[in-house]
């Protein structure tokens, strides 16, 4: 079952990243890392938070992609 955000927006990079982290923490390392890499590609293609001032302020759940090394 997909999280509601991914069911509605399957390329939402932030949600996909956090799902990958959850899968990774459950011991499914390869699948978790692969999902996080896919999320990074989605981010690079522009699938991220698209709200006012998003470039100036990180929302509490927003992934800081500059700090992530995959």
C-alpha positions as CSV (number, residue, x, y, z in Angstrom):
1,X,0.0,0.0,0.0
2,X,1.4,3.4,-1.0
3,X,1.4,6.4,1.4
4,X,-1.5,8.8,0.4
5,X,0.9,11.3,-1.0
6,X,2.6,8.8,-3.3
7,X,-0.8,7.3,-4.4
8,X,-1.8,10.7,-5.6
9,X,1.7,12.0,-6.7
10,X,3.9,9.0,-7.6
11,X,6.9,11.1,-8.3
12,X,6.8,13.2,-5.2
13,X,10.5,13.1,-4.3
14,X,10.3,14.0,-0.6
15,X,7.7,11.4,0.2
16,X,9.5,8.7,-1.8
17,X,12.8,9.5,0.0
18,X,11.2,9.0,3.4
19,X,9.6,5.8,2.3
20,X,13.0,4.6,1.2
21,X,14.4,5.5,4.6
22,X,11.7,3.5,6.3
23,X,12.4,0.5,4.0
24,X,16.1,0.8,4.7
25,X,15.6,1.0,8.5
26,X,13.6,-2.3,8.3
27,X,16.7,-4.0,7.0
28,X,15.9,-4.0,3.3
29,X,19.0,-1.9,2.5
30,X,19.2,-2.4,-1.3
31,X,15.5,-1.6,-1.9
32,X,15.7,1.4,0.4
33,X,18.7,2.9,-1.2
34,X,17.3,2.3,-4.7
35,X,14.1,4.1,-3.8
36,X,16.1,7.0,-2.3
37,X,18.1,7.2,-5.6
38,X,14.9,7.2,-7.6
39,X,13.6,10.0,-5.3
40,X,16.7,12.1,-6.1
41,X,16.2,11.7,-9.8
42,X,12.6,12.8,-9.4
43,X,13.8,15.8,-7.5
44,X,16.2,16.7,-10.2
45,X,13.3,16.4,-12.7
46,X,11.4,19.0,-10.6
47,X,9.0,16.8,-8.6
48,X,9.2,18.5,-5.2
49,X,7.3,21.0,-3.1
50,X,5.9,23.6,-5.3
51,X,4.6,26.1,-2.8
52,X,5.2,29.8,-2.3
53,X,8.7,30.7,-0.9
54,X,9.8,27.0,-1.1
55,X,13.2,28.1,-2.4
56,X,13.7,30.4,0.6
57,X,12.4,28.2,3.5
58,X,12.6,24.4,4.1
59,X,9.3,23.0,5.3
60,X,9.7,20.6,8.3
61,X,9.3,17.5,6.1
62,X,11.2,18.8,3.1
63,X,14.4,16.9,2.2
64,X,17.6,19.0,2.0
65,X,19.0,17.3,-1.2
66,X,22.2,19.3,-1.0
67,X,23.1,17.5,2.3
68,X,22.3,14.0,1.0
69,X,25.0,11.8,-0.4
70,X,23.7,8.7,-2.2
